[in-house]
């Protein structure tokens, strides 16, 4: 049975419409070739979030935004439907953070840990998981430009403060510059006056320099005449020192020889000191005499009446 061209065209049109429907649905975030769970997020403002924007976890795409709806009955809140792979289990410590995907303003939803949770809730939620069709908690990242502005503002303030200090410093330097300029002007005037004085007294200065040159030459000549005299004086002083030193040595030698003779006589027993050193009997008699005198003095001190008689009138 032959199929007419009209039927073929109709079948192809139906197939094309079906493929177009599924293609548009896929671009909107529907994936017909994998199983997914739906989750919901309720935002006050989605900042141009659109269907098919990615859902990320640690920067890895795990789903897409399937639908964006306005809810007039709930003060115009916006309900966002997410389709996320069944392979991913979302813990309740995570929240749906609306964030910038690029500098050009693209948006994405990041599933990340909620930093606003208390310790008790964090401990509780870390063991619990969201069920399909649950509503996730909301988190909104600060706008990138606002974030950059908040970081740059303190730097700008510091730069302004530095510029003000630099401006004040330049003003102070301006005053210093004026003072330096005045000083340089005074120095230039002084230099000009000094130059005029030098020009006026140039002849006197030349004559003075000529006199100094002549005096220097005379001193040099005089020094040449003094050199022989100084040589003779040095020779005379050396001779005098030699004579005095020789006399001193001779006197010392004579004194040593006399002392040697005295010691020799004493060793031979000559003279009083020699006899005293060599005669043991004389030495013993002198020693006994010294002892007796000592005893006599002691007895005289203890018994004065024995030697001195005192009569009273």
Secondary structure, DSSP 4 states (H G I P E B T S, - for coil): -PPPHHHHHHHHHHHHHHHHHHHHHHHTT--TTS-EEEEEEEES--SS--TT-EEEETTEEEEEEEEEEEEGGGTTEEEEEEEEETTPPPBTTEEEEEEESSTT--EEEEEEE-TT--HHHHHHHTT-BPPTTPEEPEEEPPPHHHHHHHHHHHHHHHHHHHHHHHHHHHHHHHHHHHHHHHHHHHHHHHHHHHHHHHHHTHHHHHHHHHHHHHHHHHHHHHHHHHHHHHHHHHHHHHHHHHHHHHHHHHHHHHHHHHHHHHHHHHHHT-HHHHHHHH-HHHHHHHHHHHHHHHHHHHHHHH-GGGT------
